[in-house]
Amino acid sequence: MRKPTAIRFEMTDIAKLKDHTGRVAIFVDEEGRLDSNARRCNALTKGAVARAVEGDVFAKTKPGQAFTLNMPVGMAAIALDIVRVARRSTVVQLRKTGATLAKLRGTAEVLVAAGPLRGVENVALGLAMRDYTFVDHKTGSDDISGSVVIMCSKPDDATQAASPLLAIAEGAFMTRDLTNEPANILTTTEFANRLEDMRDLGLKVEVLDEEALASLGMRTLLSVGQGSDSPSKVVVMEWNGGTEGDAPLALIGKGVVFDTGGISLKPAGGMEDMTMDMGGAGVVAGTMRALALRGAKANVVGLVGLVENMPSGNATRPGDVITSMKGDTVEVINTDAEGRLVLCDVMWYAQDRFAPKAMIDLATLTGAIIIGLGHENAGVFSNNDTFCDAFLKAAKAEGEGAWRMPLGDAYDDMLKSRIADMKNIGGRPAGSITAAQFLQRFVKDDTPWIHLDIAGVASVKSETALAPTGATGWGVMALNRLVSDVYEDG
């Protein structure tokens, strides 16, 4: 998998500004005041920095944005990036500042002269998160990037503060890699193999095959994958960094490695995007990686249901009735509403086996959530206000859009079936809500639960603040923050 850019913190040394041959970045506050690094660059360039800052370009540059002096006279650098920063930058602003530098740098080595700027570890995270490309299947694309050095007044403190943040970036990169992979590469077996590799990080990883799933009664999950040659699997990842014996937080991910819609076949246009229908499982995997890398002092278990939804002579048909692990029966009205059939069995299994203190499921579940919220926010559904508020707070702190959606008996009634306990869809109106209502039927009364519909945010057609076009890794930062805020010991 792609690893984040190597970032090193060093003590400020203005002598290095003259001879650095890559890109040099300096920071100027909103009032246009130059720190010692900027003054040195100004002297080297015979006043070019001051003239630029006093001009219209700087006035139109927003905090976190930059303008560039290419091939600055008096310096060996190929470019001098002048970054405007707010006097008191927020964490989100600092990360966007780092992302700006990542977009400018290409593959050049970068010397970031941070000066007195506070929160340089968040600049580093923003730079690392945005400095990502997926070129695994492009011939001749080695994507070898130069290193990044950030000069600051307290490099040891910055290194320590950045370490857990860069672990989060690595987790997000894993999520992006998985979500970007084509389905002929990321089969259910390959997905499981990549998760098993995380045993090296201290995770306990168990793979349940079809025989084990049948024995457990996971018939709704198995019904989704029975039309495919790829075997269905459930992978369980345990991180036990908290108090021994404490109930874990459970994270559940939908891992449909490719979704044709099954017998209810999708239109051809855009079907190639369904390689990202395992985005929920990707977020769970990336979050578990981040928690392990930073040594989170919490007990967290991640479970992902890995299937492929294909049409064949053995595929589930509309009108079939399937019995879930819980024992409830489901009339399958539309085989393209398959993610909830995967999740419901895994959620029930997680509660039976681990009795978690709380549970979150993530899924690229419905197109309806994109109609409602676009690509700015994930849909958040919950049975517990306190738990939901804690997650929304964490998501806001990390700059990951999330918006709470309603649940209610009237929506639940839309799932009534004439011949079974429930239908797997409730019709066109309120499609994302009825999908959540379906899942809530598999949540035990004493389990705080959140459902995250990430169909609009898992993979996008235009770049976001911290990610290029394609898979975003949305959710890894928010879930890590939730664990840190609520579940970590000490």
N, C-alpha and C positions, 0 to 999 in steps of 0.2 A: 504494500500500500504506500501511497505518497506520504512522506513525512513533512511536517512543517519546516519552513526555512530556518536554517541555523541562525540564531540571533545571539549576539554576545554584548555584554555591557562592559564598558571600560571607563576609567577616570577621564574626565575632560582634559584634552590636550590640544590647545588651539593651534599648535605647530603642525598638527596633522592635516589641518584644513587646506593648506597650500598644495600638498603633494599627493593627496588622494586622487586616484585616477578614474574612479567610477563616478557615482553621483554623490553630491553632498547636499544634505538637507539642514536648513536652519529654521528657527521659529521666531516670528514677530507677533507681538500682541496687537490687540485691536486699535490701540492708540499709535501704533507704528514705532514703538520704542525698540531699540536694538539691544540685545544682550551682548555679552563679550564675544560669543561666537559670531554673531551677525556683524558686530563692529569689525572683527578681524577680516571677515569676508568682504566687508565694505572697503576696508583699506586695501586689500589685495586687488580688488576689482576697480580701484580708483574712483570710488563713490557710486558705483553702479547699483548697489543694494539700496542705498538711501534714495537715489533717484527713482528707483522702481517703487519703493514703499510710498514715496510722496506723490506718485502718479495715480491716474485713474484706474489702472489695473488693480492695484492693491485695494482701492476704495470699493471696487465691485467684487472683490474676493470675499467669500463668506468664511467664518471660522471653520477650520478643518480642511479648507481648500488650499491650493497652492498655485503659484505661477513660477515659471522656470526661466532662468537665464542660461541659454545653451552656450557651451564652450566659453565659459567666463574668462575674460582676459585676466592674467595674473594668477590663475589657478590651473592645476593639472586636471581638474574634474571635467568630465564630458558635459555635466549640467549642474547647476546650482538651483535647488528647489527651495523657494521661500514660502513657508507655510504660515498662514495666519491662524492664530489660536485665540480663543476667548480668554479673558483674564482669569476666570475661574471655570475651567472646562469641566464638564461632566464626564463620567466614565464613558458614556455612549459617544460623546464628542471626541474624546481622546482616541477611541477605537476607530472612529471614522477618519481621524487624522492619519492613523497608521495605515488604514486602507488606501487613503489617497497616495501615500508614499509607495505602497505596493503596486498600484496601477501605473505610476510614473516610471518605476524602475526597470521594467522589462526583466532582463536577466543580469543587469549590472550589479556590481558590488556597491553597497550603499553605506555611507558614513552619516549617521544621524547625530547632529550636534544639538542635544536636547537642552543644554544649559540648565537654568533653574526650573524648567518645566516639571510640575508635579504629576505623578501617575504615569511615568514613562513605561511601566509594565503594561498598561492598557494600550499605549501606542504600539508596543511590541505585539500584543494579541491581535489588534486590528490589522497590523501589517502581515502577520502570519496567516490569519484567516483569509485575507483577500488574495494573498500570494499563492493561489492554487490554480492548477490546470489539470485537466484529465486528458492525457495524451497516450494512454496505454496502447491504443490501437491505431496510432498514427506512425507510419514508418518514417524513420529519420528524425524523430522528435525526441531527443534525449532530455530536453527541458532542464538543462543544467543551469541553475541559478547561482549567482554570486552570493557571498555571505553578507550579513547585515551587522554592523557595529553601531551601538547606541552609546554615545559618550554622555555621561551624567556625573553628578557630584558624589553620588553614593552607589557605585556599581554593585557592590556586594548585596546591599539591601534590595536593589532593583532585580538582581538575579534571583534572589529568594522569593520576591513577590511575583515574579514572572513565571516561575517554575510550574505552579499549579494551573496557571492560565494557559501555558503552552501545552499542558496535558489535555486541557479542554479542546484546544485547536486540533490536537492529534485525534481525539475522539471524533470531532466534527469531520475531519478529513476521511476517517474510516466510513462515516455515514455517507459522505459525498461519493467516495469511491464505489461503495456498494450500490448506491442509488443510480449512479451513472453507468454501471456495467450493463452491457447487453445480455439478454436472457440466454443466449447460447453459451455464454461464458459463466454467468452467475446462475447456474442450475441450483436446485434445492440441495444437492449433494455438495457442490462447491461452496455454497453459502455456509452450510454446516461446518465444512472443513475450515473455513476462515475463522469461524467462531471458536472452533476447537483449538486453533493456534493461540488463542488468548489465555490458555492455561499457563503459558510462560509468564504472564503478568500476575499470576496468583489467583486468577479466577478458577472456580470449580465449574467445569463445563460437562454437561451430560446431553447426549443425543438420543432421543426416543424415535425408533423406527416405526414403520407401519404396523408391524406385529404388536409392538408395545402399545401403540395408539388404539388399535382395535381392542386389545385386552382392557384398556382403560375405559372404553366406550366413547371415544372421540369420533363419533360417526358423522357429525356435521362437518368437522374439519376434513375427514377422509372423503366425504362426498364431493368436496370441491376439487380435490386432486385426482379423483379416480378416472378421469378421462385423459390423464397425461401419462407419458412413459416415465416422467421424473417422480421418484418416490416422495411422498409427503413425510415431513419430519417435524418434530418439536424439539427445539434446543433450549436447555435450561442453563443459565449462567448465574452463579452465586458469588457475590462479594461479601465476605464476612469480616468487615473491618470495624464493626461496632462491638457492643457488649455481647458476650457469648450468651446465646439463648434468647436474645431479644427478637421479637417478630420483625421481619424485614418489610421494607417498602417493595411492592411488586410493580414492575414495568412490563407491559404486555405489548408485543408488536405484531402487526399484520405483515406477513412476508409472502405475498403472492408474487413470485418472481416474474411471471408474465400473466396478463389477464386478457384473454381473447373475448371474455364474456361467456365462454362455454357455449351451450346450445343456444342461449340468447345472445347470439354473436353480435359483437360491436360493429359499427360501420368501419370500413377500411381506413378512412381518413383520420389520421391521428393515432391509430392503434399502436404505431411504433413507440409512442410515449408510455405505453403500459409496462415498459421495463422498470418504471419507477414505482410500480404498485406494491413493492416491498419496502417503501419508504419508512413505514412505521417500525418495522423490524430493524431497518438500518439505523434509526435514531436510538432504539434500545441498545443495539450493539455498540454504537459510538459512545453512548452515555456510560455503559459498563466499562468500556476501555478507559474513558477519562477518569472514572472513579478509581479504577485500579491503578492507573499511572500516577495519580496524585495521592494514593493511599488514603482514601476517604475513610473517616472513622464512623462508618455507618454500615448497617446490614441492608443490602439491596439485592433483589433477585430479578433477573431479566429473563423473560420467556418469549420465544418467537415461534409462530406457526408458519412453516415453510411449505408452500404448495405451488402448483402451477394449474391454472384454470384453462383447460383445453376442451374442444369438442371432439368426440369420438363415439364409437359404438358403445363404449362403456361409460360415457359421461352421464352425470345427473341430468334429468329432464325437468322442465317446468311441469309442475303438478305432482312431482314425487314428494313423499312425506318421509322425513328423516328424524330419528330420535337422537337428541343431544346427550352428552355425557351427564348432564343434570337429570335427564329423564323426560324433559319436555319434548313434544313433537313439533316439527316445523314443516309447513307446507311451502315448498319452493315454488314461488310464482315466477321469479326471474333468476336465472343462474348467474347473471351479471351482478347480482347483489350477494357476492360470495364472501366478501371480507368479514362480514358479521358472523357468517357461519364458521369461519376459522377462529375468530376471536372468542366467540361464546364458549367453545370447548376449552380453550387455553385459559380463559379467565376462571372458569369453574375449577379446572385442575389446579390452578395457582392457589385458589382459596382453600381447596380441600387439602392440598399438600403443605402449604406454608402458613396458612392462617395469617396473612399479612396485616400489618397495622393500617395499611392503605394500599390502593391499587390505581394505577394509571394505564389506560390502553391508548395506543397511538395507531392511526391508520389513515392511509389515503382512501377514505371510505366513500365519499359521495361527491359527484359533480355539483350537487345542490349547494354545498358549502362555498364553492367558488362563485356561484351566482350571488350568494348572500354577502360574502365577505371579500371577494376578489382574491388577490395574491398578497394582501397586506397582513392578514390575520388568520390564525388557525381558529377553528370553532372549538369552544370549551363547554362541555356539558358535565354536570356534577350533581351528586345527591347530598353534598355536604358543603355548606357555605364556608366554614372555616378552612377546610382543605382547599377549596377552590380559590378562596381569596389569597391563600399562601402561594399557590401556583401563579396566579395572575400577578402578584407582587414580584415574584421571582422573574417572570417573563418580562415585565416592564423594566425591571432593573437591568436586564441583559439586552434590552432593545429588541426583543423578539415578540412580534405582534400576536396577541391572543385576545379573543373576545368571547364573553360568556353568552351562551344561547339557552333558550328555555327548554324545560321538560314539563310534562303534565299528563293527566289521565286522558284528556281528549285526544292527544296524540297517540297514546298507548292503545286506545280503542281502535285506531285505524289499522292495527295489526291483527285484528280478529279474523280467524279462519273458520270456514264452515266445516272442515273435516279434520283439523288439527288444532293444537293448542295456540298456534300463531302462524301468520304468514311471514315470509322473510322480507317483504316490502309492504309499505302502507299506501302506495300510490304516489302520484307526482307531487301533490302539495306537501310542503314541509319535509322534503325527503331526507335532509340531514338530521332533522329532529326525530323522525320515526326510526331512523337507523340507530340513533342513540337510545331511543326507548326500547328497541329490540335488545340491545346490549344490557340495558339496565335490568332486564328480566333475569339476567344471569349474575347479578350482583347480590350477595347475601346481605341481609338487613343490617348487620353490624359492621359492614365494610365501607369505609369512606372511599369514594370512587370518582375518578375523572376520566372522561372520554375526550380525546383530542382528535378532531378530524383535520388532518394536515394536507388534504388533497390540494389546497391552493398554495401551500408554502413549501412543500417538500422539494419541488423542482419547478423552475420558472424560466420564462422565455427571455427575460432581460435581467441584467445584473441587479443585485441588491447592495446594500451598504457594505456588507462584508463578504460577498460571494459573487463570482462571475456567473454568467448564464449557465443554467443546468441545476444540478443538485445543490441545495443550500446548506444542508446540515442543520436546518432549523430544529430547535428543541434540545439539542445537546447542552447548550449553555443554560437554558432555562431549567432543565431537569437537574443539572449539576448544582445550580444555585438553590433550587428547592431542597435538595439533599443537604447542602451546606447550611442553609438557614434553619431547617426544621428537624432533620434527622441525625445529624452528626453529634457524637459524644464530645463533650467539652467545648 
